[in-house]
Amino acid sequence: MSDDKSRSQGQDRQRINVHQDYELRDWAKSLNTTPERLKEAVQAVGDRAEKVREYLSKDKPA
């Protein structure tokens, strides 16, 4: 679960929970995208941050 506040590091930081406003906002800022685009990416590839980064990078010119 991505908003497990008892975990301060590790797996919790590798997942994106788009159902938590603060996580959606922070991840969108971190990945330089919009919250809507981030939700689209998570729906397409799942909530693993690495996969979301890969998905979002495909849209950017090389």
Buried (B, 14 or more C-beta within 10 A) or exposed (E): EBEEEEEEEEEBEEBBBBEEEEBBEEBBEEBEBEBEBBBBBBEEBBBBBEBBBEBBEEEEEE
